[in-house]
Amino acid sequence: MYFEGRELKEYAEPVSANELREGEIYFSINYVDDSMLIPVMATVVYIGKNLEPNDVGQVYFQDVESYREGICYGGTRKKESADFQVGSENELSHIFEYEQALEALMRCSLNRKRAGSFN
């Protein structure tokens, strides 16, 4: 199997707030270390903006599993389990579309090889 090579930019290209589309899947990538060599990735669904009465510039994401099960934000059924994340529309540096998430992980892989301490 061969995956076509590509030139990677030195910087990440997260999604911007005006590019977010309700019901679309995005990827949250964070790092547990300052060197950004140990990524943690989650698949999330954008569910909307300013979902609470006093919200201003707040964006909401939900874990993909509960979203696919039909669990909705503000639902009233007690047995439902979902992970909702809310944050400022100005702080989306960790949210990516698929190709950009893939490139962020490729960049991390190259950095890990350079560091020489990870497989």
Secondary structure, DSSP 4 states (H G I P E B T S, - for coil): ------PPPSS--PPPGGG--TT-EEEEEEESSTTS-SEEEEEEEEEEE--STT-SSEEEEEEHHHHHTT--TT---TT----EEEEETT--TTEE-HHHHHHHHHHHHHHHHHHTS--
